């Protein structure tokens, strides 16, 4: 099959949702498919809204001339090993910028507007939904994309399937996310871990990073030898205390080390599509403390594979972290069960499910 994944701008930095698409693209190519990834040359701006569409229509000749220059300036994907045989394209939201395919996949709310308007020759249309993207764009427009009947919906989490199918009365396929066990696994025995907590730092308020930092400072008051491993793609937050170390744009090896020295992984997100970092940390033996952010529903069982608190419950999260750091038996129980739960989230299972959807089974 000829398969074309349509993504928003290429930011060329680690993004969980992009990584999932790249993983599927690599495997699909290795299974004998002709795979393309098309990045859109706009940022969160549906082309048919406002003045943008009218301007583009008046500038078609110039667009053909300048598209090549824009293409070369945005071509690099340096943080992920994408197979060199996968076609990388940069496009504007018009049919003549897209090659004919068997399958075309929108991967974000803004790309759904483009794919919805493309010719049927560009492929059978799918919409790969990894989040309730109202945390990234206007809720009214995000919800509108869910109702596009030309796009067959694929979601990565059970809660998203329930939400979208009940909202739209449309059929929704569930292809759960997975853990990359080639990158994330135990290298440091869970019995040999110190008072180390790790957490993703993100500037989007929905990620709850400011809550998490408050939690960690509270824990430090009660556990003086606490150290924190913070990581993310953003610049480090200002005025970090000495007990918090920040790694920017960590690669898989660095992340694996961070997770493996961690006794606890703190996941304070307000609303999460899935929670890749949480499952990665669990696979590496860190016990999960998380908010009830929906994204953990498929792997975080309160009191078994995680300790769950209400969103923005600073005291509850702090108490949960301290409990696990001070109660080794409980920490090991949560960590061991967490490893067992995420071990079932295999790439092969997810890939086979996605392939069945594309094949119409």
KAJOVEN-V122101 format. One line per field, one symbol per residue. ss: DSSP state (A for helix, B for strand, O for the rest). psi: psi as a letter, one per 20 degrees, with the letter a starting at -180 (. if undefined). burial: 1 if it has 9 or more other ideal C-beta (glycine too) atoms within 8 Angstrom, else 0. A space follows every 50 residues. Layout:
ss=???
psi=???
burial=???
//
This chain:
ss=OBBBBBBOOOOOOOOAAAAAAAAAAAAAAAOOOBBBBBBBOOOOOOOOOO OAAAAAAAOAAAAAAAAAAAAAAOOOOOOOOOOOOOBBBBBOOOAAAOOO OOBBBBOOAAAAAAAAAOOAAAOBBBBBBOOOAAAOOOAAAAAAAAOOOO OBBBBOOAAAAAAAAAAAOOOBBBOOOOOOOOOOOOOOOAAAOOOBBBBB OOOOAAAOAAAAAAAAAAAAAAOOOOBBBBBBOOOOOOOOOOOBBBBBOO OAAAAAAAAAAOOBBBBOOOOOOOOAAAAAAAAOOOBBBBBOOOOOOOOO OBOOOBBBBOOOOAAAAAAAAAAAAAOAAAAAAAAAAAAAAAOOOOAAAA AAAAAAAAOOO
psi=qopopoqaqoilqopghgggghgggghhgijjqopqpopqlroknphjqb igghghhikgghghgihhghghijhpniiqmppiipppqpqrlqgiipqp rhppopjqhhhhgghhiqqhiirppqooojrnjiihrphghghhhhjoii ppppqiqhhhggghhhhikqppppnqrrpnihhorpiopiikqamppqqp pqiphiikhhgghgghhgghhhnhjpqpoqqrirqqqqlprhipppoplp rhgggggghiiphqppnjqhppgfmghghggghjjppppqrmjghihiio opifjrpqrqpjnggggghgghghhinhggghgggghggggiiimqhggg ghgghhghik.
burial=01111111110001011111111111111000101111111100101000 01100100010010001001100110100101100101111110001100 10111111111111110100011011111111110110001110110100 11111111111011100101011111111110110101010010111111 11000011101111111111001001111111000110010001011101 00011111111111111111111111111111111111111111111111 10001111101111011101111110000111011111111110111011 10111011000
//
